[in-house]
Structures are given as structure tokens and as C-alpha cells.
Amino acid sequence: MTPFDPRNWFWFVGNDESKVWSSAAGDYVEEYDSSRLSRIANEIELYDVLSKEKCAGLAPQGPFSAAELRAALLRIDAAATGDASDPAALRAVAESLEFTRPPLAA
């Protein structure tokens, strides 16, 4: 297997296998190297992964809604997310989970 290189990797996002996110391109592409391919649940989790690798600029940039962030956090830890739904509460949940959230749409 090819060693993980966050600057040159591909992800199937969700269930869509018609295209992949390319960190090298910073966009979706249709052609990819299957030896550098992973699957991830959603663009928000991909933002977190690439942020932790100091590559947030190579991740999907949204804009993301509070509802999209809530859905991602619920997937990660439903108990910690609880009833949080407004941006401030979701920010607090993300911080408690050490999850790097993308900027939210206004």
C-alpha cells in the first residue's frame, strides 16, 4: 500500500463513487490512483482530517450549514452532540471532541 500523503490523496466522499476528492487538485476528479484512495463519510470529516495534517486549504471549503455540521457530529458522537444545533453550541461540541470544524455559512 502507498504511504498516506495528505497532499496527494483521494477520497470517495459518502456513497458517491462517480468521483473522488483529490487533495492535490483541491476538487473532485474522476480519475485517480486506487493505491492512494480512502473512503470518508462526508466533506466535513474530510476537512477535519486534512486540517489535522496542516492541509485545510486542500479540503472542501463549503460553505457548510450548521445542519450539515450537526449531522457530521452526530455520526461521530451522538451523545456528545445531544441537542446542539446552533453554531455556538456546535462549536463547543466540536472543540470537546477535538474535531476541526470548517467555517460555517452565515
C-alpha positions as CSV (number, residue, x, y, z in Angstrom):
1,M,0.0,0.0,0.0
2,T,1.1,3.5,-0.8
3,P,2.1,5.6,2.3
4,F,-0.5,8.2,3.2
5,D,0.4,11.6,1.7
6,P,-2.3,14.2,2.7
7,R,-1.2,16.5,-0.1
8,N,-1.7,13.8,-2.8
9,W,-4.6,11.5,-1.8
10,F,-8.1,10.7,-3.0
11,W,-11.3,10.1,-1.1
12,F,-14.7,8.7,-2.0
13,V,-17.0,11.0,-0.1
14,G,-20.2,9.4,1.2
15,N,-21.7,6.9,-1.1
16,D,-20.8,8.7,-4.4
17,E,-18.3,6.6,-6.3
18,S,-18.7,8.6,-9.5
19,K,-15.9,11.0,-8.5
20,V,-13.3,11.4,-5.7
21,W,-12.0,14.3,-3.8
22,S,-8.3,15.0,-4.7
23,S,-6.3,16.9,-2.2
24,A,-3.7,17.6,-4.9
25,A,-6.4,19.2,-7.1
26,G,-8.4,20.6,-4.3
27,D,-11.5,19.5,-6.1
28,Y,-13.4,16.5,-7.3
29,V,-11.9,14.4,-10.1
30,E,-13.0,11.3,-12.0
31,E,-9.6,9.7,-12.5
32,Y,-7.5,8.6,-9.5
33,D,-4.8,6.2,-8.3
34,S,-6.6,3.5,-6.4
35,S,-3.5,2.8,-4.3
36,R,-4.0,6.3,-2.8
37,L,-7.7,6.0,-2.1
38,S,-9.8,6.1,1.1
39,R,-13.4,6.5,1.9
40,I,-14.8,9.1,4.2
41,A,-18.4,9.8,5.3
42,N,-18.7,13.5,4.3
43,E,-16.8,16.7,3.3
44,I,-16.9,18.0,6.9
45,E,-15.0,14.9,8.2
46,L,-12.6,15.3,5.3
47,Y,-12.0,18.9,6.3
48,D,-11.1,17.7,9.8
49,V,-8.7,15.0,8.5
50,L,-6.9,17.4,6.3
51,S,-6.8,20.1,8.9
52,K,-5.1,17.8,11.3
53,E,-2.5,17.2,8.6
54,K,-2.0,21.0,8.3
55,C,-3.7,20.9,4.9
56,A,-7.0,22.5,5.5
57,G,-6.7,24.5,2.3
58,L,-6.7,21.3,0.3
59,A,-10.1,20.2,1.8
60,P,-13.6,21.0,0.6
61,Q,-14.4,24.6,1.7
62,G,-18.1,24.5,1.8
63,P,-19.9,26.7,2.6
64,F,-21.3,24.3,5.2
65,S,-24.5,24.8,7.2
66,A,-25.0,24.3,10.9
67,A,-27.3,21.4,10.0
68,E,-24.5,19.7,8.0
69,L,-22.1,20.2,10.8
70,R,-24.6,18.8,13.3
71,A,-25.2,15.7,11.1
72,A,-21.4,15.1,10.9
73,L,-21.0,15.5,14.7
74,L,-24.0,13.2,15.4
75,R,-22.3,10.5,13.3
76,I,-19.1,10.9,15.3
77,D,-20.6,11.1,18.8
78,A,-24.4,11.4,19.1
79,A,-24.3,11.6,22.9
80,A,-21.8,14.4,23.0
81,T,-23.7,16.3,20.2
82,G,-27.1,15.9,22.1
83,D,-29.5,18.7,21.2
84,A,-26.8,21.1,20.0
85,S,-28.0,22.8,16.8
86,D,-26.9,26.5,16.8
87,P,-23.4,27.4,15.6
88,A,-22.1,28.3,19.1
89,A,-23.3,25.0,20.6
90,L,-21.9,23.0,17.7
91,R,-18.6,24.8,18.0
92,A,-18.4,23.8,21.7
93,V,-19.2,20.1,20.8
94,A,-16.6,20.1,18.0
95,E,-14.0,21.5,20.4
96,S,-14.9,18.9,23.1
97,L,-14.4,16.2,20.5
98,E,-11.1,17.8,19.2
99,F,-12.8,18.0,15.8
100,T,-11.7,20.7,13.5
101,R,-14.8,22.2,12.0
102,P,-14.9,24.1,8.8
103,P,-16.2,27.7,8.6
104,L,-20.0,27.8,8.6
105,A,-22.1,29.7,6.2
106,A,-23.5,32.9,7.6
